[in-house]
Amino acid sequence: MSPDLEEIKRAREQADCLADATTVEAALERMASEISARLAARNPLVYVVMNGGLILAGRILPRLPFPLEVAYLHATRYGHALQGAQLDWHVRPTRNLRGRTVLVLDDILDEGHTLNAIIGHLKEEGADEVLSAVLVHKLHERKAYPGMRADFSGLDIADRFLFGCGMDYKGYWRNAPGIYAVRGS
């Protein structure tokens, strides 16, 4: 079934902008400074969670002025659905993690089940320390565990259906320059 591109376009035209490009840039600068302060001397391995973490990685990695390695993994609960499902590994981590500090980059911490499972897996594989960085921390009380937060987060955003800066609407608009909420969500 092909997507209704007119509906996809309408979603963007009618969306509420919750964080414009300038606000996102400021959040990225702050995150990069915090990550650099903590990891510059650690030789980190950065795992990018596909597909959402791709945009964050492309925008934040050039701001980190220290040596690091980059790899990717692909685990999801959502696909193109709007509600959660089981964790599905498309690409598991392939690097040797023994003795490494690992930073996981993803677009959003919503309920956190996916990120929590990824972090748990990386620790089981022998990483000394696993840290997480997300552009968006969604504000609600449905986290995988109470008080869950990423180690580094850019923006706290309302509990709405979001897209832009890596987050998608039915597989589209990851490329939107700000963070938008679907009207009525």
OpenMM code with the backbone's topology and positions (N, CA, C; nanometers):
from openmm import Vec3, app, unit

residues = "MET SER PRO ASP LEU GLU GLU ILE LYS ARG ALA ARG GLU GLN ALA ASP CYS LEU ALA ASP ALA THR THR VAL GLU ALA ALA LEU GLU ARG MET ALA SER GLU ILE SER ALA ARG LEU ALA ALA ARG ASN PRO LEU VAL TYR VAL VAL MET ASN GLY GLY LEU ILE LEU ALA GLY ARG ILE LEU PRO ARG LEU PRO PHE PRO LEU GLU VAL ALA TYR LEU HIS ALA THR ARG TYR GLY HIS ALA LEU GLN GLY ALA GLN LEU ASP TRP HIS VAL ARG PRO THR ARG ASN LEU ARG GLY ARG THR VAL LEU VAL LEU ASP ASP ILE LEU ASP GLU GLY HIS THR LEU ASN ALA ILE ILE GLY HIS LEU LYS GLU GLU GLY ALA ASP GLU VAL LEU SER ALA VAL LEU VAL HIS LYS LEU HIS GLU ARG LYS ALA TYR PRO GLY MET ARG ALA ASP PHE SER GLY LEU ASP ILE ALA ASP ARG PHE LEU PHE GLY CYS GLY MET ASP TYR LYS GLY TYR TRP ARG ASN ALA PRO GLY ILE TYR ALA VAL ARG GLY SER".split()
positions = [
    Vec3(0.0842, -0.1177, 0.0000),
    Vec3(0.0000, 0.0000, 0.0000),
    Vec3(0.0889, 0.1242, 0.0000),
    Vec3(0.0721, 0.2104, -0.0946),
    Vec3(0.1540, 0.3310, -0.1022),
    Vec3(0.0977, 0.4369, -0.0079),
    Vec3(0.1868, 0.5216, 0.0443),
    Vec3(0.1417, 0.6238, 0.1384),
    Vec3(0.0590, 0.7310, 0.0675),
    Vec3(-0.0270, 0.7920, 0.1422),
    Vec3(-0.1048, 0.9050, 0.0933),
    Vec3(-0.0182, 1.0298, 0.1123),
    Vec3(0.0553, 1.0660, 0.0074),
    Vec3(0.1493, 1.1777, 0.0200),
    Vec3(0.0800, 1.3108, 0.0492),
    Vec3(-0.0426, 1.3256, 0.0027),
    Vec3(-0.1159, 1.4492, 0.0354),
    Vec3(-0.1431, 1.4565, 0.1846),
    Vec3(-0.1772, 1.3441, 0.2446),
    Vec3(-0.2005, 1.3406, 0.3896),
    Vec3(-0.0698, 1.3672, 0.4642),
    Vec3(0.0402, 1.3126, 0.4143),
    Vec3(0.1722, 1.3336, 0.4747),
    Vec3(0.2077, 1.4835, 0.4685),
    Vec3(0.1856, 1.5456, 0.3543),
    Vec3(0.2131, 1.6896, 0.3393),
    Vec3(0.1237, 1.7723, 0.4322),
    Vec3(-0.0048, 1.7359, 0.4396),
    Vec3(-0.0981, 1.8082, 0.5260),
    Vec3(-0.0552, 1.8007, 0.6724),
    Vec3(-0.0068, 1.6838, 0.7143),
    Vec3(0.0359, 1.6667, 0.8537),
    Vec3(0.1436, 1.7690, 0.8880),
    Vec3(0.2385, 1.7902, 0.7983),
    Vec3(0.3467, 1.8872, 0.8221),
    Vec3(0.2934, 2.0303, 0.8184),
    Vec3(0.2079, 2.0602, 0.7212),
    Vec3(0.1534, 2.1960, 0.7082),
    Vec3(0.0703, 2.2359, 0.8297),
    Vec3(0.0002, 2.1385, 0.8888),
    Vec3(-0.0907, 2.1675, 0.9997),
    Vec3(-0.0269, 2.1442, 1.1368),
    Vec3(0.0946, 2.0969, 1.1397),
    Vec3(0.1598, 2.0623, 1.2668),
    Vec3(0.1912, 2.1860, 1.3492),
    Vec3(0.2003, 2.1658, 1.4787),
    Vec3(0.2424, 2.2699, 1.5707),
    Vec3(0.3935, 2.2595, 1.5886),
    Vec3(0.4645, 2.3684, 1.5674),
    Vec3(0.6097, 2.3697, 1.5883),
    Vec3(0.6349, 2.3899, 1.7384),
    Vec3(0.6974, 2.2899, 1.8005),
    Vec3(0.7253, 2.2966, 1.9435),
    Vec3(0.8679, 2.3423, 1.9721),
    Vec3(0.9566, 2.3250, 1.8738),
    Vec3(1.0954, 2.3727, 1.8865),
    Vec3(1.1453, 2.4039, 1.7468),
    Vec3(1.1741, 2.5306, 1.7208),
    Vec3(1.2207, 2.5687, 1.5873),
    Vec3(1.3682, 2.5316, 1.5700),
    Vec3(1.4200, 2.5535, 1.4506),
    Vec3(1.5574, 2.5154, 1.4181),
    Vec3(1.6587, 2.5841, 1.5084),
    Vec3(1.6359, 2.7091, 1.5453),
    Vec3(1.7272, 2.7817, 1.6334),
    Vec3(1.7315, 2.7176, 1.7720),
    Vec3(1.6171, 2.6790, 1.8218),
    Vec3(1.6089, 2.6136, 1.9526),
    Vec3(1.6799, 2.4786, 1.9496),
    Vec3(1.6618, 2.4044, 1.8411),
    Vec3(1.7282, 2.2746, 1.8261),
    Vec3(1.8800, 2.2942, 1.8211),
    Vec3(1.9272, 2.3943, 1.7461),
    Vec3(2.0707, 2.4211, 1.7369),
    Vec3(2.1305, 2.4506, 1.8746),
    Vec3(2.0617, 2.5301, 1.9540),
    Vec3(2.1100, 2.5623, 2.0882),
    Vec3(2.1170, 2.4364, 2.1749),
    Vec3(2.0177, 2.3496, 2.1632),
    Vec3(2.0172, 2.2240, 2.2392),
    Vec3(2.1334, 2.1349, 2.1971),
    Vec3(2.1607, 2.1281, 2.0667),
    Vec3(2.2717, 2.0468, 2.0165),
    Vec3(2.4057, 2.0995, 2.0682),
    Vec3(2.4238, 2.2307, 2.0700),
    Vec3(2.5471, 2.2907, 2.1212),
    Vec3(2.5668, 2.2557, 2.2688),
    Vec3(2.4605, 2.2674, 2.3461),
    Vec3(2.4686, 2.2361, 2.4892),
    Vec3(2.5010, 2.0886, 2.5100),
    Vec3(2.4312, 2.0016, 2.4368),
    Vec3(2.4572, 1.8574, 2.4483),
    Vec3(2.6018, 1.8251, 2.4125),
    Vec3(2.6510, 1.8819, 2.3038),
    Vec3(2.7885, 1.8550, 2.2603),
    Vec3(2.8886, 1.8979, 2.3674),
    Vec3(2.8641, 2.0100, 2.4306),
    Vec3(2.9515, 2.0577, 2.5367),
    Vec3(2.9504, 1.9607, 2.6551),
    Vec3(2.8328, 1.9143, 2.6941),
    Vec3(2.8205, 1.8207, 2.8061),
    Vec3(2.8853, 1.6861, 2.7735),
    Vec3(2.8624, 1.6358, 2.6525),
    Vec3(2.9214, 1.5085, 2.6113),
    Vec3(3.0730, 1.5207, 2.6062),
    Vec3(3.1227, 1.6299, 2.5509),
    Vec3(3.2676, 1.6513, 2.5414),
    Vec3(3.3314, 1.6548, 2.6800),
    Vec3(3.2685, 1.7246, 2.7725),
    Vec3(3.3236, 1.7349, 2.9079),
    Vec3(3.3348, 1.5975, 2.9733),
    Vec3(3.2413, 1.5113, 2.9455),
    Vec3(3.2397, 1.3791, 3.0111),
    Vec3(3.3207, 1.2740, 2.9367),
    Vec3(3.3265, 1.2815, 2.8033),
    Vec3(3.3823, 1.1699, 2.7264),
    Vec3(3.5099, 1.1997, 2.6485),
    Vec3(3.5584, 1.3211, 2.6483),
    Vec3(3.6729, 1.3572, 2.5640),
    Vec3(3.7952, 1.2692, 2.5879),
    Vec3(3.8164, 1.2252, 2.7088),
    Vec3(3.9350, 1.1444, 2.7406),
    Vec3(3.9040, 0.9946, 2.7489),
    Vec3(3.7874, 0.9514, 2.7028),
    Vec3(3.7435, 0.8130, 2.7252),
    Vec3(3.7519, 0.7213, 2.6040),
    Vec3(3.7884, 0.7703, 2.4859),
    Vec3(3.7895, 0.6877, 2.3642),
    Vec3(3.6561, 0.6145, 2.3468),
    Vec3(3.5460, 0.6880, 2.3392),
    Vec3(3.4156, 0.6226, 2.3335),
    Vec3(3.3850, 0.5583, 2.1978),
    Vec3(3.3012, 0.4579, 2.2066),
    Vec3(3.2387, 0.3973, 2.0894),
    Vec3(3.0966, 0.4511, 2.0878),
    Vec3(3.0594, 0.5195, 1.9811),
    Vec3(2.9266, 0.5791, 1.9710),
    Vec3(2.8407, 0.4886, 1.8832),
    Vec3(2.7316, 0.4395, 1.9403),
    Vec3(2.6355, 0.3600, 1.8639),
    Vec3(2.5161, 0.4476, 1.8299),
    Vec3(2.4869, 0.4584, 1.7020),
    Vec3(2.3726, 0.5354, 1.6534),
    Vec3(2.2573, 0.4382, 1.6336),
    Vec3(2.1430, 0.4690, 1.6953),
    Vec3(2.0232, 0.3869, 1.6792),
    Vec3(1.9529, 0.4317, 1.5517),
    Vec3(1.9440, 0.3399, 1.4560),
    Vec3(1.8764, 0.3704, 1.3305),
    Vec3(1.7269, 0.3503, 1.3471),
    Vec3(1.6451, 0.4242, 1.2794),
    Vec3(1.6761, 0.5309, 1.1888),
    Vec3(1.6704, 0.6661, 1.2583),
    Vec3(1.6045, 0.6707, 1.3716),
    Vec3(1.5843, 0.7985, 1.4406),
    Vec3(1.7108, 0.8696, 1.4805),
    Vec3(1.8123, 0.7967, 1.5236),
    Vec3(1.9360, 0.8580, 1.5697),
    Vec3(2.0240, 0.9119, 1.4589),
    Vec3(1.9909, 0.8801, 1.3349),
    Vec3(2.0731, 0.9219, 1.2216),
    Vec3(2.0879, 1.0741, 1.2130),
    Vec3(1.9797, 1.1460, 1.2246),
    Vec3(1.9836, 1.2923, 1.2132),
    Vec3(2.0614, 1.3517, 1.3305),
    Vec3(2.0344, 1.3047, 1.4522),
    Vec3(2.1085, 1.3533, 1.5686),
    Vec3(2.2575, 1.3275, 1.5502),
    Vec3(2.2941, 1.2084, 1.5068),
    Vec3(2.4360, 1.1754, 1.4875),
    Vec3(2.5006, 1.2700, 1.3866),
    Vec3(2.4338, 1.2925, 1.2753),
    Vec3(2.4891, 1.3798, 1.1725),
    Vec3(2.5062, 1.5225, 1.2186),
    Vec3(2.4262, 1.5628, 1.3143),
    Vec3(2.4323, 1.7014, 1.3609),
    Vec3(2.5207, 1.7194, 1.4837),
    Vec3(2.5364, 1.6149, 1.5653),
    Vec3(2.6135, 1.6331, 1.6889),
    Vec3(2.7564, 1.5823, 1.6783),
    Vec3(2.7815, 1.4767, 1.6025),
    Vec3(2.9171, 1.4216, 1.5958),
    Vec3(3.0213, 1.5231, 1.5498),
    Vec3(2.9938, 1.6074, 1.4504),
    Vec3(3.0944, 1.7074, 1.4114),
    Vec3(3.1238, 1.8105, 1.5207),
    Vec3(3.0413, 1.8181, 1.6215),
    Vec3(3.0604, 1.9129, 1.7316),
    Vec3(3.1438, 1.8532, 1.8454),
    Vec3(3.1798, 1.7261, 1.8334),
    Vec3(3.2572, 1.6584, 1.9378),
    Vec3(3.4044, 1.6578, 1.8959),
    Vec3(3.4864, 1.7428, 1.9558),
    Vec3(3.6240, 1.7634, 1.9105),
    Vec3(3.7249, 1.6663, 1.9726),
    Vec3(3.6928, 1.5376, 1.9726),
    Vec3(3.7829, 1.4381, 2.0302),
    Vec3(3.7687, 1.3077, 1.9525),
    Vec3(3.8680, 1.2181, 1.9629),
    Vec3(3.8609, 1.0917, 1.8895),
    Vec3(3.7489, 1.0023, 1.9436),
    Vec3(3.6766, 0.9432, 1.8518),
    Vec3(3.5706, 0.8493, 1.8875),
    Vec3(3.5491, 0.7553, 1.7696),
    Vec3(3.4889, 0.6416, 1.7968),
    Vec3(3.4496, 0.5487, 1.6906),
    Vec3(3.2985, 0.5517, 1.6790),
    Vec3(3.2486, 0.5294, 1.5588),
    Vec3(3.1047, 0.5309, 1.5349),
    Vec3(3.0625, 0.3994, 1.4713),
    Vec3(2.9516, 0.3459, 1.5187),
    Vec3(2.8897, 0.2268, 1.4617),
    Vec3(2.7384, 0.2473, 1.4700),
    Vec3(2.6643, 0.1536, 1.4178),
    Vec3(2.5187, 0.1673, 1.4264),
    Vec3(2.4563, 0.0345, 1.4651),
    Vec3(2.3355, 0.0462, 1.5148),
    Vec3(2.2514, -0.0689, 1.5432),
    Vec3(2.1103, -0.0289, 1.5034),
    Vec3(2.0253, -0.1272, 1.4894),
    Vec3(1.8872, -0.0969, 1.4511),
    Vec3(1.7952, -0.1880, 1.5309),
    Vec3(1.7308, -0.1280, 1.6262),
    Vec3(1.6314, -0.1969, 1.7078),
    Vec3(1.5115, -0.1044, 1.7174),
    Vec3(1.3942, -0.1595, 1.7075),
    Vec3(1.2744, -0.0746, 1.7089),
    Vec3(1.1585, -0.1448, 1.7765),
    Vec3(1.0673, -0.0658, 1.8249),
    Vec3(0.9409, -0.1163, 1.8749),
    Vec3(0.8268, -0.0648, 1.7887),
    Vec3(0.8516, 0.0340, 1.7068),
    Vec3(0.7428, 0.1039, 1.6412),
    Vec3(0.7262, 0.0746, 1.4929),
    Vec3(0.8332, 0.0708, 1.4149),
    Vec3(0.8161, 0.0635, 1.2709),
    Vec3(0.7403, 0.1869, 1.2266),
    Vec3(0.6375, 0.1680, 1.1476),
    Vec3(0.5563, 0.2816, 1.1030),
    Vec3(0.4259, 0.2936, 1.1809),
    Vec3(0.4058, 0.2073, 1.2793),
    Vec3(0.2844, 0.2125, 1.3600),
    Vec3(0.2944, 0.3254, 1.4615),
    Vec3(0.1826, 0.3716, 1.5106),
    Vec3(0.1798, 0.4795, 1.6075),
    Vec3(0.1879, 0.4284, 1.7507),
    Vec3(0.1621, 0.3005, 1.7731),
    Vec3(0.1671, 0.2411, 1.9057),
    Vec3(0.2776, 0.1372, 1.9119),
    Vec3(0.3241, 0.1051, 2.0334),
    Vec3(0.4354, 0.0142, 2.0541),
    Vec3(0.4059, -0.1298, 2.0187),
    Vec3(0.5109, -0.2067, 2.0064),
    Vec3(0.5048, -0.3498, 1.9792),
    Vec3(0.6287, -0.4109, 2.0434),
    Vec3(0.6617, -0.5351, 2.0099),
    Vec3(0.7798, -0.6011, 2.0644),
    Vec3(0.9082, -0.5410, 2.0068),
    Vec3(1.0163, -0.5505, 2.0848),
    Vec3(1.1468, -0.5056, 2.0366),
    Vec3(1.1919, -0.5965, 1.9240),
    Vec3(1.2350, -0.5361, 1.8159),
    Vec3(1.2773, -0.6097, 1.6970),
    Vec3(1.4174, -0.5641, 1.6594),
    Vec3(1.5150, -0.6567, 1.6657),
    Vec3(1.6526, -0.6249, 1.6275),
    Vec3(1.6680, -0.6451, 1.4779),
    Vec3(1.6975, -0.5390, 1.4044),
    Vec3(1.7279, -0.5492, 1.2622),
    Vec3(1.8779, -0.5661, 1.2424),
    Vec3(1.9581, -0.4896, 1.3177),
    Vec3(2.1043, -0.4993, 1.3144),
    Vec3(2.1530, -0.4910, 1.4587),
    Vec3(2.2124, -0.5996, 1.5051),
    Vec3(2.2672, -0.6028, 1.6410),
    Vec3(2.4059, -0.5369, 1.6425),
    Vec3(2.4494, -0.4926, 1.7597),
    Vec3(2.5847, -0.4376, 1.7707),
    Vec3(2.6884, -0.5416, 1.7288),
    Vec3(2.7882, -0.4984, 1.6546),
    Vec3(2.8875, -0.5914, 1.6011),
    Vec3(3.0282, -0.5666, 1.6546),
    Vec3(3.0528, -0.4589, 1.7240),
    Vec3(3.1863, -0.4257, 1.7745),
    Vec3(3.2142, -0.4958, 1.9073),
    Vec3(3.3408, -0.5172, 1.9353),
    Vec3(3.3824, -0.5704, 2.0641),
    Vec3(3.3653, -0.4592, 2.1679),
    Vec3(3.2859, -0.4839, 2.2689),
    Vec3(3.2534, -0.3809, 2.3676),
    Vec3(3.3328, -0.3937, 2.4965),
    Vec3(3.4080, -0.5013, 2.5131),
    Vec3(3.4819, -0.5265, 2.6374),
    Vec3(3.5703, -0.4060, 2.6726),
    Vec3(3.5462, -0.3545, 2.7926),
    Vec3(3.6281, -0.2454, 2.8426),
    Vec3(3.6006, -0.1093, 2.7820),
    Vec3(3.4967, -0.0961, 2.7010),
    Vec3(3.4693, 0.0299, 2.6316),
    Vec3(3.3639, 0.1137, 2.7034),
    Vec3(3.3770, 0.2436, 2.6839),
    Vec3(3.2702, 0.3368, 2.7177),
    Vec3(3.1891, 0.3530, 2.5902),
    Vec3(3.0596, 0.3332, 2.6008),
    Vec3(2.9711, 0.3386, 2.4844),
    Vec3(2.8700, 0.4515, 2.5052),
    Vec3(2.8502, 0.5291, 2.4012),
    Vec3(2.7470, 0.6323, 2.3997),
    Vec3(2.6447, 0.5930, 2.2944),
    Vec3(2.5191, 0.5832, 2.3349),
    Vec3(2.4097, 0.5495, 2.2441),
    Vec3(2.3371, 0.6781, 2.2078),
    Vec3(2.3274, 0.7066, 2.0762),
    Vec3(2.2559, 0.8250, 2.0268),
    Vec3(2.1221, 0.7835, 1.9687),
    Vec3(2.0156, 0.8487, 2.0132),
    Vec3(1.8832, 0.8227, 1.9579),
    Vec3(1.8057, 0.9543, 1.9527),
    Vec3(1.6958, 0.9532, 1.8800),
    Vec3(1.6189, 1.0752, 1.8612),
    Vec3(1.5387, 1.1156, 1.9842),
    Vec3(1.4729, 1.0175, 2.0497),
    Vec3(1.3760, 1.0507, 2.1543),
    Vec3(1.3756, 0.9453, 2.2633),
    Vec3(1.3530, 0.9902, 2.3849),
    Vec3(1.3217, 0.9013, 2.4954),
    Vec3(1.1736, 0.9227, 2.5233),
    Vec3(1.0951, 0.8282, 2.4751),
    Vec3(0.9502, 0.8328, 2.4985),
    Vec3(0.9240, 0.7486, 2.6228),
    Vec3(0.8803, 0.6259, 2.6073),
    Vec3(0.8636, 0.5395, 2.7240),
    Vec3(0.9968, 0.4782, 2.7660),
    Vec3(1.0880, 0.4633, 2.6716),
    Vec3(1.2220, 0.4192, 2.7054),
    Vec3(1.2473, 0.2703, 2.6998),
    Vec3(1.1485, 0.1918, 2.6602),
    Vec3(1.1674, 0.0460, 2.6560),
    Vec3(1.2763, 0.0067, 2.5570),
    Vec3(1.2766, 0.0682, 2.4396),
    Vec3(1.3776, 0.0360, 2.3383),
    Vec3(1.5165, 0.0742, 2.3878),
    Vec3(1.5329, 0.1964, 2.4338),
    Vec3(1.6624, 0.2424, 2.4815),
    Vec3(1.7096, 0.1581, 2.5996),
    Vec3(1.6212, 0.1268, 2.6915),
    Vec3(1.6555, 0.0454, 2.8071),
    Vec3(1.7052, -0.0935, 2.7640),
    Vec3(1.6381, -0.1534, 2.6665),
    Vec3(1.6791, -0.2853, 2.6167),
    Vec3(1.8148, -0.2776, 2.5463),
    Vec3(1.8370, -0.1733, 2.4696),
    Vec3(1.9649, -0.1556, 2.4004),
    Vec3(2.0783, -0.1407, 2.5020),
    Vec3(2.0586, -0.0547, 2.6009),
    Vec3(2.1608, -0.0335, 2.7030),
    Vec3(2.1900, -0.1642, 2.7772),
    Vec3(2.0848, -0.2368, 2.8133),
    Vec3(2.1032, -0.3647, 2.8807),
    Vec3(2.1843, -0.4620, 2.7969),
    Vec3(2.1552, -0.4688, 2.6687),
    Vec3(2.2278, -0.5580, 2.5783),
    Vec3(2.3755, -0.5195, 2.5697),
    Vec3(2.4046, -0.3908, 2.5570),
    Vec3(2.5435, -0.3448, 2.5465),
    Vec3(2.6213, -0.3755, 2.6748),
    Vec3(2.5562, -0.3627, 2.7891),
    Vec3(2.6213, -0.3975, 2.9160),
    Vec3(2.6478, -0.5478, 2.9229),
    Vec3(2.5507, -0.6276, 2.8792),
    Vec3(2.5686, -0.7736, 2.8776),
    Vec3(2.6845, -0.8148, 2.7877),
    Vec3(2.7097, -0.7356, 2.6834),
    Vec3(2.8181, -0.7654, 2.5899),
    Vec3(2.9539, -0.7176, 2.6412),
    Vec3(2.9572, -0.6595, 2.7616),
    Vec3(3.0840, -0.6291, 2.8246),
    Vec3(3.1273, -0.4845, 2.8289),
    Vec3(3.0432, -0.3915, 2.7869),
    Vec3(3.0821, -0.2499, 2.7953),
    Vec3(3.1036, -0.2114, 2.9413),
    Vec3(3.2092, -0.1347, 2.9665),
    Vec3(3.2350, -0.0862, 3.1025),
    Vec3(3.1284, 0.0135, 3.1464),
    Vec3(3.0913, 0.1000, 3.0540),
    Vec3(2.9950, 0.2051, 3.0838),
    Vec3(2.9135, 0.2312, 2.9582),
    Vec3(2.7826, 0.2445, 2.9747),
    Vec3(2.6954, 0.2780, 2.8624),
    Vec3(2.6175, 0.4028, 2.8997),
    Vec3(2.6364, 0.5065, 2.8193),
    Vec3(2.5659, 0.6329, 2.8378),
    Vec3(2.4709, 0.6526, 2.7202),
    Vec3(2.3712, 0.7364, 2.7411),
    Vec3(2.2740, 0.7610, 2.6345),
    Vec3(2.2568, 0.9106, 2.6123),
    Vec3(2.2280, 0.9444, 2.4865),
    Vec3(2.2013, 1.0833, 2.4499),
    Vec3(2.0829, 1.0849, 2.3543),
    Vec3(1.9845, 1.1669, 2.3853),
    Vec3(1.8666, 1.1826, 2.3003),
    Vec3(1.8409, 1.3313, 2.2794),
    Vec3(1.7900, 1.3643, 2.1637),
    Vec3(1.7554, 1.5037, 2.1393),
    Vec3(1.6326, 1.5442, 2.2199),
    Vec3(1.5341, 1.4525, 2.2285),
    Vec3(1.4068, 1.4856, 2.2936),
    Vec3(1.3777, 1.3899, 2.4084),
    Vec3(1.3447, 1.4479, 2.5215),
    Vec3(1.2912, 1.3733, 2.6354),
    Vec3(1.1425, 1.4090, 2.6414),
    Vec3(1.0585, 1.3094, 2.6178),
    Vec3(0.9138, 1.3351, 2.6187),
    Vec3(0.8627, 1.3352, 2.7628),
    Vec3(0.7869, 1.4390, 2.7958),
    Vec3(0.7380, 1.4587, 2.9324),
    Vec3(0.6087, 1.3819, 2.9589),
    Vec3(0.6208, 1.2747, 3.0351),
    Vec3(0.5065, 1.1975, 3.0840),
    Vec3(0.5560, 1.1001, 3.1899),
    Vec3(0.4643, 1.0271, 3.2507),
    Vec3(0.4981, 0.9345, 3.3593),
    Vec3(0.4934, 0.7877, 3.3157),
    Vec3(0.5021, 0.7579, 3.1861),
    Vec3(0.4923, 0.6195, 3.1380),
    Vec3(0.6289, 0.5595, 3.1033),
    Vec3(0.7349, 0.6069, 3.1647),
    Vec3(0.8690, 0.5583, 3.1341),
    Vec3(0.8844, 0.4112, 3.1737),
    Vec3(0.9853, 0.3467, 3.1158),
    Vec3(1.0146, 0.2061, 3.1452),
    Vec3(1.0374, 0.1859, 3.2949),
    Vec3(1.0960, 0.2858, 3.3600),
    Vec3(1.1068, 0.2844, 3.5056),
    Vec3(1.0972, 0.4291, 3.5545),
    Vec3(1.0504, 0.4492, 3.6773),
    Vec3(1.0283, 0.5855, 3.7284),
    Vec3(1.1546, 0.6702, 3.7232),
    Vec3(1.1385, 0.7932, 3.6776),
    Vec3(1.2488, 0.8880, 3.6727),
    Vec3(1.3494, 0.8645, 3.5609),
    Vec3(1.3194, 0.7768, 3.4689),
    Vec3(1.4137, 0.7451, 3.3609),
    Vec3(1.4436, 0.8690, 3.2776),
    Vec3(1.5752, 0.8912, 3.2542),
    Vec3(1.6231, 0.9988, 3.1675),
    Vec3(1.7487, 0.9498, 3.0977),
    Vec3(1.7756, 1.0061, 2.9826),
    Vec3(1.9031, 0.9808, 2.9163),
    Vec3(2.0108, 1.0575, 2.9930),
    Vec3(2.1354, 1.0159, 2.9757),
    Vec3(2.2456, 1.0866, 3.0406),
    Vec3(2.2614, 1.2278, 2.9848),
    Vec3(2.2309, 1.2427, 2.8565),
    Vec3(2.2356, 1.3729, 2.7899),
    Vec3(2.1064, 1.3877, 2.7106),
    Vec3(2.0351, 1.4976, 2.7326),
    Vec3(1.9143, 1.5210, 2.6534),
    Vec3(1.9072, 1.6680, 2.6165),
    Vec3(1.8545, 1.6909, 2.4963),
    Vec3(1.8509, 1.8257, 2.4421),
    Vec3(1.7335, 1.9077, 2.4879),
    Vec3(1.6150, 1.8547, 2.4692),
    Vec3(1.4929, 1.9307, 2.4953),
    Vec3(1.3893, 1.8446, 2.5649),
    Vec3(1.3205, 1.9016, 2.6624),
    Vec3(1.2041, 1.8373, 2.7226),
    Vec3(1.0828, 1.8874, 2.6446),
    Vec3(1.0067, 1.7913, 2.5909),
    Vec3(0.8950, 1.8273, 2.5028),
    Vec3(0.7667, 1.7600, 2.5533),
    Vec3(0.6552, 1.8270, 2.5306),
    Vec3(0.5246, 1.7777, 2.5744),
    Vec3(0.4922, 1.6403, 2.5157),
    Vec3(0.4039, 1.5701, 2.5837),
    Vec3(0.3610, 1.4354, 2.5451),
    Vec3(0.2595, 1.4426, 2.4309),
    Vec3(0.3144, 1.4565, 2.3104),
    Vec3(0.2324, 1.4608, 2.1899),
    Vec3(0.3000, 1.3736, 2.0854),
    Vec3(0.2346, 1.3500, 1.9721),
    Vec3(0.2968, 1.2719, 1.8653),
    Vec3(0.3899, 1.3649, 1.7886),
    Vec3(0.5210, 1.3400, 1.8003),
    Vec3(0.6235, 1.4305, 1.7491),
    Vec3(0.6865, 1.3789, 1.6213),
    Vec3(0.7385, 1.4729, 1.5409),
    Vec3(0.8213, 1.4378, 1.4260),
    Vec3(0.9182, 1.5511, 1.3979),
    Vec3(1.0189, 1.5200, 1.3173),
    Vec3(1.1244, 1.6151, 1.2839),
    Vec3(1.2520, 1.5809, 1.3593),
    Vec3(1.3668, 1.6238, 1.3070),
    Vec3(1.4969, 1.6003, 1.3712),
    Vec3(1.5196, 1.4525, 1.4022),
    Vec3(1.4789, 1.3660, 1.3114),
    Vec3(1.4981, 1.2221, 1.3279),
    Vec3(1.3710, 1.1465, 1.3587),
    Vec3(1.2758, 1.2095, 1.4253),
    Vec3(1.1484, 1.1436, 1.4556),
    Vec3(1.0593, 1.1504, 1.3322),
    Vec3(0.9820, 1.0449, 1.3114),
    Vec3(0.9052, 1.0407, 1.1870),
    Vec3(0.7547, 1.0424, 1.2087),
    Vec3(0.6866, 1.0793, 1.1035),
    Vec3(0.5415, 1.0671, 1.0933),
    Vec3(0.5140, 0.9699, 0.9790),
    Vec3(0.4741, 0.8488, 1.0145),
    Vec3(0.4446, 0.7436, 0.9160),
    Vec3(0.5607, 0.7211, 0.8190),
    Vec3(0.6829, 0.7303, 0.8730),
    Vec3(0.8022, 0.7089, 0.7917),
    Vec3(0.8557, 0.8335, 0.7230),
    Vec3(0.7894, 0.9459, 0.7367),
    Vec3(0.8273, 1.0710, 0.6706),
    Vec3(0.8625, 1.1789, 0.7730),
    Vec3(0.9183, 1.2860, 0.7251),
    Vec3(0.9485, 1.4100, 0.7963),
    Vec3(1.0581, 1.3990, 0.9009),
    Vec3(1.1414, 1.2927, 0.8970),
    Vec3(1.2591, 1.2896, 0.9846),
    Vec3(1.3478, 1.4107, 0.9537),
    Vec3(1.3387, 1.4581, 0.8309),
    Vec3(1.4224, 1.5680, 0.7825),
    Vec3(1.3700, 1.7068, 0.8189),
    Vec3(1.2568, 1.7175, 0.8834),
    Vec3(1.2053, 1.8490, 0.9227),
    Vec3(1.3051, 1.9137, 1.0195),
    Vec3(1.3338, 2.0430, 1.0037),
    Vec3(1.4418, 2.1093, 1.0783),
    Vec3(1.4129, 2.1380, 1.2241),
    Vec3(1.2871, 2.1353, 1.2624),
    Vec3(1.2491, 2.1587, 1.4014),
    Vec3(1.1779, 2.0366, 1.4550),
    Vec3(1.1136, 2.0553, 1.5689),
    Vec3(1.0364, 1.9465, 1.6289),
    Vec3(0.8907, 1.9897, 1.6256),
    Vec3(0.8113, 1.9025, 1.5660),
    Vec3(0.6709, 1.9340, 1.5396),
    Vec3(0.5813, 1.8304, 1.6047),
    Vec3(0.4589, 1.8723, 1.6372),
    Vec3(0.3585, 1.7819, 1.6912),
    Vec3(0.2421, 1.7755, 1.5949),
    Vec3(0.1926, 1.6552, 1.5729),
    Vec3(0.0752, 1.6360, 1.4881),
    Vec3(-0.0413, 1.7109, 1.5523),
    Vec3(-0.1090, 1.7888, 1.4728),
    Vec3(-0.2235, 1.8654, 1.5223),
    Vec3(-0.3255, 1.7722, 1.5868),
    Vec3(-0.3695, 1.8100, 1.7049),
    Vec3(-0.4699, 1.7313, 1.7758),
    Vec3(-0.4108, 1.6184, 1.8599),
    Vec3(-0.2802, 1.6031, 1.8567),
    Vec3(-0.2211, 1.4953, 1.9387),
    Vec3(-0.1849, 1.5471, 2.0775),
] * unit.nanometer
topology = app.Topology()
chain = topology.addChain("A")
for resn in residues:
    res = topology.addResidue(resn, chain)
    for name in ("N", "CA", "C"):
        topology.addAtom(name, app.Element.getBySymbol(name[0]), res)
